[in-house]
Amino acid sequence: MEALSPFELEVARLLVETLHLEEVQPEAVQPEEALFGEGLGLDSIDALELALAIAKTYGFQLRAEDQNNRRIFASLRALSQHIAQQRTR
């Protein structure tokens, strides 16, 4: 089990709280585990909710039409790296 960086843990907490994943502990989310499908099992509605929470928390928009969304939302690590690069707060 790979340890999360402090920022990955922060994003994991946001993900768990936003999506009300009561059975998931933020510390247990694997950084390279898929967020959708076989991994955490998130769906497109979860992606929209998460994008809104990211906008509120970090001050930038994730656009639905962005061709990079599959890469951005591939894993907690990919999402955390994208947020770290784009955040305004």
N, CA, C and O of each residue as an XYZ file, in Angstrom:
356
protein
N       0.837     -1.181      0.000
C       0.000      0.000      0.000
C       0.880      1.241      0.000
O       1.672      1.451      0.919
N       0.739      2.051     -1.020
C       1.569      3.241     -1.176
C       1.004      4.391     -0.349
O      -0.206      4.618     -0.325
N       1.886      5.106      0.320
C       1.453      6.236      1.146
C       1.095      7.426      0.273
O       1.703      7.651     -0.773
N       0.111      8.178      0.712
C      -0.297      9.379      0.005
C       0.549     10.561      0.446
O       0.950     10.647      1.606
N       0.820     11.469     -0.479
C       1.470     12.724     -0.099
C       0.439     13.546      0.682
O      -0.757     13.264      0.605
N       0.884     14.549      1.425
C      -0.079     15.378      2.163
C      -1.152     15.996      1.252
O      -2.320     16.057      1.637
N      -0.772     16.453      0.058
C      -1.768     17.048     -0.832
C      -2.697     15.985     -1.408
O      -3.892     16.240     -1.557
N      -2.184     14.808     -1.734
C      -3.046     13.724     -2.208
C      -4.073     13.355     -1.137
O      -5.230     13.081     -1.454
N      -3.655     13.348      0.115
C      -4.578     13.055      1.213
C      -5.643     14.145      1.313
O      -6.813     13.846      1.554
N      -5.251     15.391      1.133
C      -6.215     16.499      1.145
C      -7.267     16.313      0.039
O      -8.461     16.492      0.276
N      -6.813     15.954     -1.164
C      -7.739     15.747     -2.282
C      -8.594     14.507     -2.033
O      -9.779     14.499     -2.366
N      -8.011     13.463     -1.452
C      -8.778     12.257     -1.132
C      -9.883     12.585     -0.128
O     -10.999     12.080     -0.249
N      -9.582     13.419      0.855
C     -10.605     13.832      1.824
C     -11.723     14.609      1.135
O     -12.899     14.397      1.430
N     -11.362     15.508      0.218
C     -12.361     16.258     -0.531
C     -13.247     15.303     -1.334
O     -14.468     15.453     -1.360
N     -12.631     14.338     -1.977
C     -13.365     13.354     -2.782
C     -14.333     12.562     -1.910
O     -15.511     12.442     -2.246
N     -13.853     12.025     -0.806
C     -14.679     11.198      0.085
C     -15.820     12.016      0.688
O     -16.955     11.543      0.746
N     -15.528     13.241      1.136
C     -16.561     14.083      1.747
C     -17.580     14.546      0.716
O     -18.782     14.501      0.977
N     -17.122     14.989     -0.446
C     -18.024     15.504     -1.480
C     -18.981     14.429     -1.970
O     -20.168     14.688     -2.172
N     -18.460     13.220     -2.161
C     -19.265     12.146     -2.741
C     -19.906     11.254     -1.679
O     -20.542     10.252     -2.006
N     -19.738     11.621     -0.404
C     -20.341     10.875      0.710
C     -19.996      9.380      0.635
O     -20.868      8.518      0.749
N     -18.714      9.103      0.444
C     -18.248      7.712      0.374
C     -17.953      7.228      1.785
O     -16.795      7.100      2.182
N     -19.006      6.965      2.528
C     -18.877      6.645      3.947
C     -18.061      5.390      4.214
O     -17.448      5.267      5.274
N     -18.045      4.455      3.267
C     -17.309      3.209      3.464
C     -15.830      3.327      3.082
O     -15.075      2.366      3.230
N     -15.413      4.504      2.591
C     -14.034      4.702      2.138
C     -13.317      5.661      3.079
O     -13.807      6.754      3.359
N     -12.162      5.246      3.559
C     -11.305      6.117      4.356
C     -10.350      6.838      3.402
O      -9.735      6.183      2.561
N     -10.204      8.158      3.502
C      -9.311      8.871      2.582
C      -7.897      8.292      2.551
O      -7.262      8.238      1.498
N      -7.416      7.864      3.706
C      -6.059      7.309      3.797
C      -5.923      6.000      3.035
O      -4.813      5.598      2.687
N      -7.038      5.333      2.772
C      -7.004      4.027      2.109
C      -7.074      4.123      0.587
O      -6.884      3.121     -0.103
N      -7.343      5.315      0.056
C      -7.404      5.467     -1.394
C      -5.984      5.341     -1.943
O      -5.078      6.063     -1.525
N      -5.806      4.429     -2.870
C      -4.494      4.231     -3.475
C      -4.247      5.313     -4.522
O      -5.132      5.594     -5.330
N      -3.062      5.926     -4.525
C      -2.819      7.059     -5.413
C      -2.947      6.740     -6.901
O      -3.304      7.620     -7.685
N      -2.667      5.512     -7.303
C      -2.726      5.142     -8.721
C      -3.977      4.337     -9.076
O      -4.146      3.944    -10.230
N      -4.855      4.087     -8.101
C      -6.083      3.334     -8.346
C      -7.028      4.159     -9.226
O      -7.138      5.374     -9.061
N      -7.699      3.498    -10.147
C      -8.657      4.179    -11.011
C      -9.787      4.759    -10.170
O     -10.268      4.119     -9.234
N     -10.203      5.969    -10.509
C     -11.324      6.583     -9.799
C     -12.655      6.077    -10.338
O     -13.642      6.015     -9.606
N     -12.683      5.715    -11.617
C     -13.917      5.268    -12.277
C     -13.815      3.787    -12.609
O     -12.721      3.224    -12.659
N     -14.956      3.169    -12.834
C     -14.975      1.761    -13.240
C     -14.490      0.842    -12.144
O     -15.014      0.861    -11.031
N     -13.499      0.044    -12.451
C     -12.993     -0.995    -11.546
C     -12.420     -0.457    -10.231
O     -12.431     -1.165     -9.223
N     -11.933      0.755    -10.226
C     -11.319      1.308     -9.024
C     -12.351      1.672     -7.972
O     -12.998      0.797     -7.397
N     -12.505      2.970     -7.721
C     -13.477      3.430     -6.727
C     -14.909      3.330     -7.237
O     -15.853      3.426     -6.453
N     -15.076      3.141     -8.520
C     -16.413      2.955     -9.078
C     -17.215      4.227     -9.251
O     -18.445      4.185     -9.249
N     -16.544      5.361     -9.400
C     -17.252      6.620     -9.590
C     -17.905      6.652    -10.971
O     -17.529      5.897    -11.868
N     -18.901      7.549    -11.125
C     -19.567      7.693    -12.418
C     -19.548      9.158    -12.854
O     -18.943      9.999    -12.189
N     -20.207      9.461    -13.965
C     -20.156     10.816    -14.525
C     -20.799     11.850    -13.600
O     -20.348     12.995    -13.558
N     -21.827     11.476    -12.869
C     -22.446     12.394    -11.911
C     -21.458     12.716    -10.792
O     -21.365     13.860    -10.347
N     -20.723     11.701    -10.342
C     -19.688     11.927     -9.328
C     -18.636     12.900     -9.852
O     -18.164     13.763     -9.112
N     -18.269     12.765    -11.124
C     -17.268     13.656    -11.721
C     -17.757     15.105    -11.696
O     -16.987     16.020    -11.405
N     -19.038     15.307    -12.003
C     -19.594     16.658    -11.976
C     -19.578     17.235    -10.564
O     -19.193     18.387    -10.366
N     -19.994     16.440     -9.588
C     -19.987     16.895     -8.189
C     -18.574     17.216     -7.731
O     -18.343     18.219     -7.057
N     -17.641     16.367     -8.097
C     -16.253     16.563     -7.712
C     -15.678     17.816     -8.377
O     -14.942     18.573     -7.745
N     -16.011     18.033     -9.645
C     -15.536     19.222    -10.360
C     -16.045     20.498     -9.681
O     -15.303     21.474     -9.567
N     -17.300     20.498     -9.231
C     -17.845     21.660     -8.519
C     -17.102     21.899     -7.204
O     -16.780     23.038     -6.866
N     -16.836     20.833     -6.474
C     -16.113     20.963     -5.207
C     -14.691     21.467     -5.433
O     -14.183     22.268     -4.649
N     -14.053     21.005     -6.494
C     -12.695     21.458     -6.821
C     -12.726     22.946     -7.164
O     -11.851     23.699     -6.738
N     -13.732     23.372     -7.936
C     -13.847     24.789     -8.290
C     -13.999     25.655     -7.046
O     -13.349     26.694     -6.932
N     -14.851     25.236     -6.112
C     -15.069     25.988     -4.872
C     -13.817     26.027     -4.012
O     -13.467     27.068     -3.454
N     -13.147     24.889     -3.908
C     -12.014     24.757     -2.992
C     -10.725     25.347     -3.546
O      -9.978     26.003     -2.820
N     -10.462     25.115     -4.828
C      -9.160     25.464     -5.402
C      -9.214     26.602     -6.419
O      -8.169     27.033     -6.908
N     -10.415     27.098     -6.751
C     -10.530     28.311     -7.538
C     -10.314     28.196     -9.033
O      -9.929     29.178     -9.667
N     -10.548     27.037     -9.616
C     -10.464     26.920    -11.070
C     -11.492     25.909    -11.552
O     -11.917     25.031    -10.802
N     -11.884     26.043    -12.808
C     -12.924     25.205    -13.395
C     -12.333     24.014    -14.151
O     -11.347     24.146    -14.876
N     -12.950     22.866    -13.966
C     -12.690     21.703    -14.810
C     -13.833     21.671    -15.825
O     -15.000     21.601    -15.439
N     -13.519     21.720    -17.076
C     -14.537     21.806    -18.131
C     -14.935     20.426    -18.634
O     -14.079     19.569    -18.858
N     -16.225     20.216    -18.811
C     -16.743     18.928    -19.279
C     -16.200     18.560    -20.652
O     -15.996     17.382    -20.946
N     -15.966     19.564    -21.495
C     -15.509     19.286    -22.857
C     -13.988     19.137    -22.981
O     -13.479     18.923    -24.081
N     -13.269     19.246    -21.878
C     -11.810     19.125    -21.910
C     -11.415     17.719    -22.348
O     -11.821     16.732    -21.734
N     -10.624     17.635    -23.409
C     -10.194     16.346    -23.947
C      -9.263     15.605    -22.998
O      -9.034     14.407    -23.165
N      -8.728     16.301    -22.009
C      -7.803     15.681    -21.062
C      -8.486     15.109    -19.825
O      -7.804     14.611    -18.929
N      -9.813     15.168    -19.753
C     -10.511     14.726    -18.543
C     -10.231     13.273    -18.182
O     -10.108     12.946    -17.001
N     -10.129     12.405    -19.166
C      -9.822     10.993    -18.851
C      -8.483     10.879    -18.126
O      -8.343     10.111    -17.175
N      -7.512     11.645    -18.585
C      -6.190     11.636    -17.953
C      -6.257     12.308    -16.583
O      -5.698     11.796    -15.613
N      -6.940     13.456    -16.501
C      -7.019     14.212    -15.252
C      -7.693     13.389    -14.159
O      -7.230     13.374    -13.019
N      -8.786     12.704    -14.502
C      -9.555     11.932    -13.528
C      -9.152     10.456    -13.489
O      -9.887      9.637    -12.938
N      -8.014     10.107    -14.055
C      -7.600      8.697    -14.115
C      -7.360      8.107    -12.732
O      -7.705      6.954    -12.476
N      -6.768      8.897    -11.843
C      -6.426      8.404    -10.510
C      -6.340      9.590     -9.557
O      -6.347     10.746     -9.981
N      -6.259      9.294     -8.283
C      -6.086     10.341     -7.280
C      -4.797     11.111     -7.543
O      -4.771     12.335     -7.413
N      -3.744     10.418     -7.904
C      -2.454     11.076     -8.155
C      -2.559     12.024     -9.346
O      -2.083     13.158     -9.277
N      -3.180     11.572    -10.438
C      -3.320     12.419    -11.628
C      -4.173     13.650    -11.303
O      -3.834     14.764    -11.702
N      -5.263     13.449    -10.589
C      -6.141     14.554    -10.226
C      -5.419     15.537     -9.305
O      -5.521     16.749     -9.491
N      -4.699     15.026     -8.327
C      -3.957     15.879     -7.391
C      -2.899     16.703     -8.112
O      -2.728     17.888     -7.823
N      -2.198     16.086     -9.040
C      -1.168     16.807     -9.797
C      -1.791     17.919    -10.635
O      -1.246     19.021    -10.709
N      -2.924     17.637    -11.261
C      -3.596     18.646    -12.070
C      -4.057     19.811    -11.193
O      -3.869     20.973    -11.552
N      -4.650     19.505    -10.063
C      -5.115     20.560     -9.151
C      -3.930     21.410     -8.692
O      -4.014     22.638     -8.677
N      -2.834     20.764     -8.320
C      -1.656     21.495     -7.838
C      -1.131     22.468     -8.904
O      -0.660     23.557     -8.577
N      -1.214     22.074    -10.165
C      -0.731     22.939    -11.260
C      -1.694     24.076    -11.575
O      -1.261     25.153    -11.985
N      -2.994     23.856    -11.390
C      -4.003     24.818    -11.831
C      -4.581     25.708    -10.719
O      -5.180     26.742    -11.013
N      -4.415     25.331     -9.492
C      -5.115     25.996     -8.399
C      -4.747     27.466     -8.282
O      -3.617     27.872     -8.550
N      -5.733     28.243     -7.876
C      -5.509     29.665     -7.617
C      -5.624     29.974     -6.124
O      -5.313     31.082     -5.686
N      -6.079     28.977     -5.344
C      -6.160     29.133     -3.890
C      -5.583     27.907     -3.212
O      -5.555     27.836     -1.983
